[in-house]
Amino acid sequence: MKVLYLTSECVPFIKTGGLADVAGSLPKILKKKGIDIRVVCPLYSIISDEYRKKMKKILEFYVDLDWKHQYTGVYEYKKDGVIYYFLDNMEYFDRPSPYGYGDDGERFIYFSKACTLLPKYLNWKPDIIHSNDWHSAMTNIFINDFRGGDPYYNDIRTLFTIHNLKYQGIFSPELLRLAGLSGSYFNENDLKYYDSINFMKGAIIHSTAFNTVSPNYAQEIQYPFYGESLDGVIRKYNFKLSGIVNGIDYEEWNPETDKNIVSNYSVKNFKEKKSKNKLDIQRLYSLPQREDVAMIGLVSRLTSMKGIDLIRYIMEELLQEDVQFVILGTGDYTYEEMFRYFEWKYPKKVSSRIYYNSKESNKIYAASDLFMMPSVSEPCGISQMISMRYGTLPIVREAGGLKNTVEPYNKYTKEGTGFSFANINAHELLFTTKKALDLYYNDKETFNILVKNAMNKRLDWNKSADEYIELYNKIKA
């Protein structure tokens, strides 16, 4: 099985969001399972020289965009047995950041078209081209379009993965001419989206199959609340829709070996060693050093879709409890100021770090007893999986992948790996948190059983990779 995997970002080379984590982990596992998978990513100028100097230029070709004849250099890099191809074009990728420019539509039409042409120049024909999110979505349209005049593409199948439906790639229909596509694509049953074109809509229609990053999210996006105006299209094509939950890299996220935390621990000795990390974060964040206090962690983008409004409504009441709350992240100004306010009002209970630091995030995962993640929408989420890996019980809303990955506490059987609530309701979050705090203070034995359950739960990429292989085989058949 040969798979060409397309991504606009990839750990460790470039990262702005969760797509990079998936692109850095999934191909590695698939390669170990016998899939000949190769990854394609733009060669951004901001990729570190640590990696750039190890890349080898293997070929170059040109991509036609209307009157433009655009250079494409192809650089090869091998890591963990996986071959990575980086596409070089300084006009499009020599920027201070990967996205956020007025010509993003043109930039990623170029990337998608270059990815479509690349296998012919490599003399390596994939069975499946696997694209991700809107940045490489147009590849699905190009492959179908090229089939009309080039038999090379007749038996190539496509898979399109939606990591977040909110970001769809909506641009002017004038880009169709730039892409070299007929105006016939500008219709309601194709790329047309109101008076624009929608890259993601096109990929849903033209791909052999499409999937999302959790089974629950695959169901949610078929309804208007989560469908981001594409729910009708998704329902129409749901016969080729599936959901495969993401995993995390258990080598990277490992409390036994993590060099960012002061006290390494495992499921066998967390009761003796985990709390030393709490003392460390209390010292670092100027909170009273107490091993016995329940610490709630929050590492997140501070946006409405992360459920920060729910926290806002209950924060005052929650802080009447014997708790400490540590926050790490940036986002909307109103939420940043809200957390700064509560730190000012409750300096012995709240520490708000309005920035992001990866080392400190590891420390918070290890130090906290509970991890708050009341998302309104969460396609998959990895923070809840990391927190469970570190023996920190998540408090989540049953949205998207949170429902698929966190098993709620059952007081009768003592099963569960965290705490959950169903509705977008602030007091459901409050009551669920108070239930978790009651267990922490009044039934530590059961609380520790849940910690063991969480640390023993396997949420690595192994099972997910098997499901992707099964999906690849189904698409290829």
Salt bridges, closest charged atoms under 4 A:
ASP21 OD2 - LYS15 NZ 2.97
ASP36 OD1 - ARG38 NE 3.51
GLU60 OE1 - LYS57 NZ 2.75
ASP64 OD1 - HIS69 ND1 2.48
ASP66 OD2 - ARG177 NE 3.62
ASP80 OD2 - LYS79 NZ 2.99
GLU91 OE2 - LYS68 NZ 3.85
ASP103 OD2 - ARG95 NH2 2.74
ASP104 OD1 - ARG107 NH1 2.69
GLU106 OE2 - LYS68 NZ 2.58
ASP127 OD1 - LYS476 NZ 3.91
ASP150 OD2 - LYS120 NZ 2.56
ASP155 OD1 - LYS125 NZ 2.83
GLU188 OE2 - LYS192 NZ 3.07
ASP190 OD1 - HIS206 NE2 2.84
ASP231 OD2 - ARG235 NH1 2.83
ASP249 OD2 - LYS28 NZ 3.02
ASP280 OD1 - ARG283 NH2 2.75
ASP280 OD2 - LYS363 NZ 3.03
ASP292 OD1 - ARG290 NE 3.15
ASP309 OD1 - ARG312 NE 3.42
GLU316 OE1 - LYS345 NZ 3.13
GLU317 OE1 - HIS427 NE2 3.76
GLU317 OE2 - LYS434 NZ 3.50
GLU321 OE2 - LYS434 NZ 3.80
ASP322 OD2 - ARG290 NH2 2.95
GLU336 OE1 - ARG340 NH1 3.99
GLU337 OE2 - ARG340 NH1 2.69
ASP369 OD2 - LYS278 NZ 2.73
GLU378 OE1 - LYS306 NZ 2.99
ASP460 OD2 - ARG458 NH2 2.50
ASP466 OD1 - LYS33 NZ 2.98
GLU467 OE2 - LYS463 NZ 2.67
